[in-house]
């Protein structure tokens, strides 16, 4: 569990992480996409989620 927490903290700080795992590769790619969009000035919209009846 501590290893997973350390990995997630490294990803959140944008530090290099080993990318041998498919999930880590996916998370890294998603972070890069978000960072790229923010650097390009694209705004992220907020979404309101309400439970259905």
HUQUI-V682029 format. One line per field, one symbol per residue. ss: DSSP state (A for helix, B for strand, O for the rest). psi: psi as a letter, one per 30 degrees, with the letter a starting at -180 (. if undefined). A space follows every 50 residues. Layout:
ss = ???
psi = ???
//
This chain:
ss = OAAAAAAAAAAAOOOOOOOOOAAAAAAAAAAAAAAAAAAOOOOOOOOOOO OOO
psi = eeeeeeeeeeefghlklkhfkeeeeeeeeeeeeeeeeeffgkkkkkkkkk kl.
//
